[in-house]
Each structure stands twice: as C-alpha cells, then as structure tokens.
Amino acid sequence: MKRIAFTAVVSILSFSFMRLVCCAPKLEPEALETESQAIHDRILTVDTHCDTTYRLLSDDWDIGERHESGERGSGKIDLPRMAEGGLDAEFFAVFVGQGERTPEGYARAKERAMRQLEGIHQMCEKYPDLVGLATSPEDAYRLEKEGKRAAFIGMENGYPVGKDLSLVKEYYERGVRYITLCHGGDNDICDSSTERNNPEDNGLSDFGKEVVAECNCLGIMIDISHASDRTFFDVLDASKAPIIASHSSVRALCDHPRNLTDEMIKALAADGGVIQICFVSSFVKTPKPNLERDKALQALREKYGSRREIKDEAVLEKMREEYMGIYEKYPRDRATVKDLVDHIDHVVKLVGVDHVGIGTDFDGGGDIDGCSDVSELPNITAELVRRGYSEEEIRKIWGENFMRVFRAVIEVAQKIQD
C-alpha cells in the first residue's frame, strides 16, 4: 500500500510539473537574468561536494585570493569566486584514494585525512571574516546572515576509517558530517561502483553495517555516491536515517555506473533521501570516443602505476598535473547547463522536487559548458527559471532539500542517543 500511494503521489507531482513548465511565461533574456539573479541572491545555496581541499595544502595557492577562471592551476573554487557566484555553503571533501587494506595503509590514510581536516580548519582560522566552519544546517543560515561562506566537511571514501570503528567518532568531532562510504575501489565497508579487479558485487560488509549504525548514532549523513548498486540497497536497508548521494547523476540519461538508476532514485526518495546532481561531464552526457586521449591516459597509467599505490604526495601532484595536461590537449566533450538541468528535470518528473539538489564535484572533475567554476553557478538558476521552476522549488533544489535530510539525520541520532 505504501508503494502504491507513493507511486500515485509521484504521478501527481509529475503532472503538476509538466503543467507548470508548459504554462510558464517566457521572459526576455534581460528580464530572465534579472529575475534569476534576484532569486539566486535571496536563497541559501549549497554545493554538497568539491575536492578543493587538496589545494589548501599547497604553499603556492591561497583560497582567500581570487584566481582567474580558466587558467591552469586556478582551480574551480576560492572564497572570492564563491562570493561572486553567490554560493553560501560548500562541503569540502576530505578525500583519500583507496589504497592497501593493511595496517600501514590505514595509518597513511588516517594521516592524509587528518592533514586535510587541519587544512579546512586553518582556512576558517585564517579568514574568519570570509568563512566559518559549519556543522549543522543552522550554522549555514547564520553564516549567510553574517555575509560569510559556510564550510562544511564531508569525507570522500571510508578508507581512512580502516577497521577501527572509533575513528568515525573521531572524524565527527573534527567536523565531518557525511561519509562517502567508498571511492574508486572496494574497501572494508562496502563495494564500489567502479571496482575493476573484482567484478562480483558483495555490497555492504558486516563491518560496513557497524559503520552505518555508528553514523546514525552520531548524526553523520551516509553518502552512497561511488557505491555499487548492491551497496546502495544494503545501505537503505541498514540505515535508520535517510541517505544522500552527494554527487551523482541519472543513469537513465547517461549510462555510467556512478549514476543512479530510476529504481534507485525512487527508493532513495521513498526513504526521504536526496540525489545531488554531479557536474562531471561524463556523468551528465555520454562522451564520444577519443582514441588519442585513451592512448595518452594508458601511457600515464604505465608510467605511474595505480594511483592508489602512490604514497608520495609530490608524485601524486605531478601525476595530477600530467593528467590535466592530457585533457587540455585532448579536451572532453563537455556537457552543458541544459544537459545538467535535464537530470534535475528527470528526478523531478520521477519522484518530485523534494529529492534533488546540486553537488558540483568542482576540482574533482566537475566542469560543464556554461558552469565551469563556482562563479558561474547563477547560470544553473537561470536555466531553472527559464524552465518554469518557481522560487520555492529553486530554493529546495539549491539547499532546502539537502538541509531537510541533514536535520532528519540529526533527529535520528538524538533519538538513538536518548
């Protein structure tokens, strides 16, 4: 009965959405820009995933300075460009690539995670008039009123947890408010959507179930971006709180294992969760083959070996630079703002406007034509206005949906603790 009722609600929402879009008055370009910018300025805007954190550890890059968009090494996000793009809150990812599942590997992963956590805290201490550390939805709204950016922390890949459950609380106490359970490879928590060494999908492990329970107890959001399909459904069964996909897109529009199927999106929404649409072009629009680029990437892999085996940060940085150089020489087919909003449309038509948001993955591959860095985020709002979305709906997409889930996770934790 619950499933039938849910399907009926979805049908009504889909019909209402189509009627809204068809009947929406068309604005002249200048009027549309004025209206969309006004809306963008009024609402709380939240990006739930970026990989800018690694830049904070560099001696020759300062997030407090404005870097020219498009220039090599400028990155996608800095505090001045966040202000220009009207982005109020950012989840800075503490990312550690999957490595050896050994005591030595876990120790290195923890050390890397702690350095990145310290980098985020130091950013907030260095620029207290521009940005503040945030650990709750209320912090974001408070900092917005103060004219500051809110810096949240997410942990991308549960690998730094290793096999030590107590580390989940330790990371929480340092400000982590979501954990992406895995990344490009399987770990001790769960299986990844893109693991190539073992084609069998074993889903969430017994230890992973303990991690999920600990996250529920502490008030940490569980992120299933990068997780395998079986892991996704195992987590839904195991979690007492709604879950998130911090930076994923729609598989029906772009057939990539990192994206969610319609079945998964429906299940996520039925559980009260949210999918945050990712700006990685190859997750938004299926790219055309490029044999020259593939050969260059293969040569890079042969030169450096597996990324997960590289332990020297300087070597990792050199590999990143060469990787970026390949894509400069052989550019990706870039998806557009319209392509990206097609993914938002799809989710809205499928499950309603309450279960979709924005997770750019800037500085981690996020880059689309028309919105290649944080300063261009108002272009997303303009496209939403162009398609007939109301200010209330845009407010939900840009942050309220995610904050609703965030609050629900905190409420579940409070009930468990009581």
C-alpha positions in Angstrom: 0.0 0.0 0.0 2.8 2.4 0.8 4.4 1.8 -2.6 1.1 2.3 -4.4 0.5 5.5 -2.5 4.0 6.7 -3.3 3.6 6.0 -7.0 0.3 7.9 -7.0 2.0 10.9 -5.4 4.8 10.8 -8.0 2.3 10.7 -10.8 0.5 13.8 -9.5 3.8 15.6 -9.0 4.9 14.7 -12.5 1.7 16.0 -14.0 1.9 19.2 -12.0 5.4 19.8 -13.1 4.6 19.3 -16.7 1.7 21.7 -16.4 3.9 24.3 -14.7 6.6 24.1 -17.4 4.1 24.2 -20.3 2.3 27.2 -18.9 5.3 29.2 -17.7 5.5 32.6 -19.2 8.6 33.2 -21.4 10.8 36.0 -20.2 13.1 38.1 -22.4 16.8 37.4 -21.8 17.4 40.6 -19.8 14.3 40.1 -17.6 15.2 36.4 -17.1 18.7 37.3 -16.0 17.5 39.9 -13.6 14.8 37.7 -12.1 17.0 34.6 -11.8 19.9 36.6 -10.2 17.4 38.1 -7.7 16.2 34.6 -6.7 19.8 33.3 -6.5 20.7 36.1 -4.2 17.7 35.5 -1.9 18.0 31.8 -1.4 20.5 29.7 0.6 22.7 27.9 -2.0 24.5 24.7 -1.0 27.0 22.7 -3.0 27.4 19.3 -1.4 30.8 18.2 -2.9 34.0 19.7 -4.0 37.6 18.4 -4.0 39.3 21.8 -3.4 40.6 20.6 -0.1 43.9 19.3 -1.6 44.7 22.8 -2.8 44.5 24.1 0.7 47.7 22.0 1.5 49.7 23.8 -1.3 52.1 26.5 -0.3 51.6 28.4 -3.6 47.8 28.5 -3.7 45.6 30.6 -1.4 41.9 30.1 -1.2 41.5 33.7 0.1 42.8 35.1 -3.2 40.9 35.3 -6.4 42.2 33.1 -9.1 41.4 33.8 -12.8 38.8 31.3 -14.1 40.1 29.0 -16.8 43.8 29.4 -16.1 45.8 26.3 -15.3 46.2 25.9 -11.6 43.5 28.4 -10.7 41.1 25.7 -9.5 37.3 25.9 -9.6 36.7 27.4 -6.1 38.1 30.1 -4.0 36.4 32.4 -1.4 36.2 35.5 -3.7 34.7 33.5 -6.5 32.3 31.8 -4.1 31.0 35.3 -3.3 30.8 36.2 -7.0 28.8 33.0 -7.7 26.5 33.5 -4.7 27.4 30.2 -3.2 26.6 30.3 0.5 27.7 26.8 1.7 30.3 24.3 0.4 31.0 20.8 1.6 34.8 20.4 1.3 35.8 16.8 0.8 38.5 15.1 2.8 39.5 12.7 0.0 41.9 9.7 0.3 42.1 7.4 -2.7 41.7 3.7 -2.0 44.9 2.1 -1.0 46.2 -1.1 0.6 43.9 -2.7 3.2 46.8 -3.2 5.6 47.7 -1.6 9.0 50.3 0.5 7.2 47.8 1.6 4.5 45.2 2.5 7.1 47.7 4.6 9.1 48.7 6.5 5.9 45.0 7.1 5.1 44.3 8.5 8.5 47.4 10.7 8.4 46.3 12.1 5.0 42.7 12.6 6.2 43.9 14.5 9.3 46.1 16.8 7.3 43.2 17.7 5.1 40.9 18.3 8.1 43.6 20.6 9.5 43.7 22.5 6.2 40.0 23.2 6.3 40.2 24.3 9.9 43.2 26.6 9.1 41.3 28.2 6.2 38.5 29.2 8.6 41.0 30.5 11.2 43.0 32.4 8.5 39.9 34.1 7.0 37.3 34.4 9.9 35.7 37.4 8.2 35.0 35.4 5.0 34.2 31.9 6.0 33.2 29.9 9.1 33.3 26.2 9.9 29.7 24.7 9.9 28.5 21.5 11.4 24.7 22.0 11.3 22.1 23.4 9.0 21.6 26.3 11.4 25.2 27.2 11.0 24.8 27.7 7.3 21.8 30.1 7.7 23.6 32.0 10.5 26.8 32.5 8.5 24.8 33.6 5.4 23.2 36.3 7.5 26.7 37.4 8.6 27.8 37.6 5.0 30.2 34.7 5.3 30.6 31.4 3.5 29.8 28.2 5.4 32.5 25.5 5.2 31.1 22.0 5.9 33.2 18.9 5.8 32.5 15.6 4.1 34.8 12.6 4.0 35.0 11.0 0.5 35.9 7.4 0.9 35.6 5.5 4.2 39.1 4.1 3.7 40.6 6.3 6.5 38.2 4.6 8.9 40.1 1.4 8.2 38.8 -1.3 10.5 38.7 1.0 13.5 35.0 2.0 14.3 36.1 4.5 16.9 37.6 6.7 14.1 34.1 7.5 12.9 33.5 9.5 16.1 37.0 11.0 15.9 36.3 12.3 12.4 32.9 13.6 13.6 34.5 15.5 16.4 36.8 17.2 13.8 33.7 18.3 11.8 32.9 15.5 9.3 29.2 15.5 8.6 28.9 13.0 5.8 31.0 9.9 4.8 31.1 8.7 1.3 31.4 5.0 2.1 33.8 4.2 -0.7 35.5 5.6 -3.8 37.0 4.0 -6.9 37.8 0.7 -5.2 36.2 -1.8 -2.8 37.1 -1.2 0.9 36.3 -2.8 4.2 33.0 -1.0 4.4 31.5 -1.8 1.0 32.0 -2.4 -2.7 32.5 0.4 -5.2 30.6 1.1 -8.4 33.8 1.2 -10.4 36.0 -1.5 -8.9 37.5 -3.4 -11.9 39.6 -6.0 -10.1 36.7 -7.9 -8.6 33.5 -7.9 -10.8 31.4 -9.5 -8.1 29.3 -7.0 -6.1 29.3 -8.0 -2.4 27.6 -4.9 -1.2 27.8 -3.7 2.4 30.1 -5.7 4.7 29.3 -6.7 8.3 31.8 -4.0 9.3 30.0 -1.6 6.9 26.8 -2.2 8.8 28.5 -1.2 12.0 29.8 2.0 10.3 26.3 2.8 9.1 24.9 2.3 12.7 27.6 4.5 14.1 26.9 7.2 11.6 23.2 7.0 12.5 24.1 7.3 16.2 26.4 10.3 15.7 24.4 12.3 13.2 26.7 11.7 10.2 24.9 11.6 6.8 25.6 8.4 4.8 26.7 9.1 1.2 26.3 6.4 -1.4 27.9 8.2 -4.3 30.6 5.8 -5.7 28.9 2.8 -4.0 27.9 -0.3 -6.0 24.2 -1.0 -6.8 24.0 -3.7 -4.2 25.7 -1.5 -1.6 23.1 1.2 -2.3 20.2 -1.1 -1.4 22.1 -2.7 1.5 22.6 0.7 3.0 19.0 1.6 2.5 18.0 -1.5 4.5 20.6 -0.9 7.2 20.2 2.8 7.9 17.7 4.2 10.3 18.1 7.7 8.7 17.6 9.0 5.2 20.7 8.8 3.0 22.3 11.0 0.3 24.1 10.8 -3.0 26.3 13.9 -2.6 27.5 14.0 -6.2 25.8 11.6 -8.6 23.6 11.9 -11.7 20.9 10.0 -13.5 21.8 6.7 -15.3 18.7 6.8 -17.5 20.2 9.9 -19.2 23.8 8.9 -19.0 24.6 5.2 -18.6 27.5 5.3 -16.2 27.9 3.1 -13.1 28.5 6.2 -10.9 24.9 7.3 -11.7 21.7 6.1 -10.1 19.0 4.1 -11.9 15.4 5.2 -11.7 14.7 2.3 -9.4 17.4 3.6 -7.0 16.2 7.2 -7.2 12.6 6.0 -6.4 13.9 4.0 -3.4 16.1 6.9 -2.2 13.1 9.3 -2.4 10.7 6.8 -0.7 13.2 6.7 2.2 13.3 10.6 2.4 16.7 11.0 0.8 18.2 13.2 -1.9 20.4 12.9 -5.0 22.7 15.9 -5.6 23.4 16.2 -9.4 27.1 16.0 -10.3 28.8 18.3 -12.8 31.3 15.7 -14.2 30.5 15.9 -17.9 30.9 12.2 -18.5 28.2 11.6 -15.8 25.9 14.1 -17.5 26.3 13.2 -21.1 27.9 10.1 -22.7 31.2 11.3 -24.3 32.3 10.4 -27.8 35.3 8.1 -28.1 38.8 9.7 -28.3 41.5 7.1 -29.1 44.4 9.6 -28.8 43.3 10.6 -25.3 42.9 7.0 -24.4 46.4 6.1 -25.5 47.8 9.1 -23.6 46.0 8.0 -20.4 47.2 4.5 -20.8 50.7 5.7 -21.1 50.2 7.8 -17.9 49.0 4.7 -16.1 52.0 2.7 -17.3 54.3 5.5 -16.1 53.0 5.9 -12.6 51.2 2.6 -12.0 48.0 2.5 -9.9 47.1 5.8 -8.3 46.1 4.0 -5.1 49.6 2.7 -4.7 51.3 6.1 -4.9 52.3 7.2 -1.4 54.3 10.3 -2.1 52.1 13.5 -2.3 54.6 15.2 -4.6 54.4 12.3 -7.1 50.6 12.4 -6.8 50.6 16.1 -7.6 52.8 15.5 -10.6 50.5 12.8 -11.9 47.5 15.1 -11.4 49.3 17.8 -13.5 50.1 15.4 -16.3 46.6 14.1 -16.2 45.2 17.6 -16.5 47.6 18.3 -19.4 46.2 15.3 -21.3 42.7 16.7 -21.0 43.9 20.1 -22.1 45.4 18.6 -25.2 42.5 16.2 -25.8 39.5 18.0 -24.3 36.5 16.1 -23.1 33.1 16.5 -24.7 31.6 18.9 -22.2 28.0 18.7 -21.2 26.1 21.9 -21.0 24.0 23.6 -18.3 20.9 22.5 -20.3 22.1 18.9 -20.2 22.7 19.1 -16.4 19.2 20.6 -15.8 17.8 17.7 -17.8 19.0 15.5 -15.0 17.2 17.7 -12.4 14.1 17.6 -14.6 14.2 13.8 -14.8 14.4 13.4 -11.0 11.5 15.9 -10.5 9.3 14.1 -13.0 10.2 10.8 -11.4 9.8 11.5 -7.7 9.0 15.2 -7.2 11.0 18.3 -6.5 11.8 17.4 -2.9 14.6 14.9 -3.6 17.1 16.6 -5.8 20.0 19.1 -5.4 23.4 20.2 -6.5 26.8 18.5 -5.9 29.3 20.0 -8.4 32.4 17.9 -7.8 34.4 21.0 -8.7 38.2 20.4 -8.5 37.4 16.7 -8.8 36.3 16.6 -12.4 33.2 18.8 -12.3 33.2 21.1 -15.3 30.3 21.8 -17.8 30.0 24.3 -20.5 28.3 27.4 -19.0 29.2 26.5 -15.5 32.9 25.6 -15.3 33.6 27.1 -11.9 31.9 28.4 -8.8 31.5 32.0 -10.2 29.1 30.7 -12.9 26.6 28.9 -10.6 23.9 31.6 -11.2 23.6 30.1 -14.7 22.0 27.0 -13.2 19.4 29.1 -11.5 18.8 31.0 -14.8 18.1 27.7 -16.6 15.7 26.6 -13.8 13.8 29.9 -14.1 13.8 29.5 -17.9 12.1 26.1 -17.5 9.4 27.5 -15.2 10.6 26.4 -11.8 9.2 28.7 -9.0 11.3 30.4 -6.4 10.2 27.9 -3.8 11.2 25.0 -6.0 14.6 26.5 -6.8 15.1 27.2 -3.1 14.5 23.4 -2.4 16.9 22.3 -5.2 19.6 24.7 -4.1 19.7 23.7 -0.5 16.5 23.2 1.4 16.0 19.5 0.3 19.5 18.7 1.5 19.1 20.6 4.8 15.9 18.7 5.4 17.7 15.4 5.1 20.6 16.8 7.3 18.1 17.7 10.0 16.4 14.3 9.8 19.8 12.6 10.3 20.4 14.7 13.4 16.9 13.9 14.7 17.5 10.2 14.3 20.8 10.5 16.2 19.2 12.3 19.0 16.5 9.6 19.4 19.2 6.9 19.4 21.2 8.7 22.0 18.1 9.3 24.2 
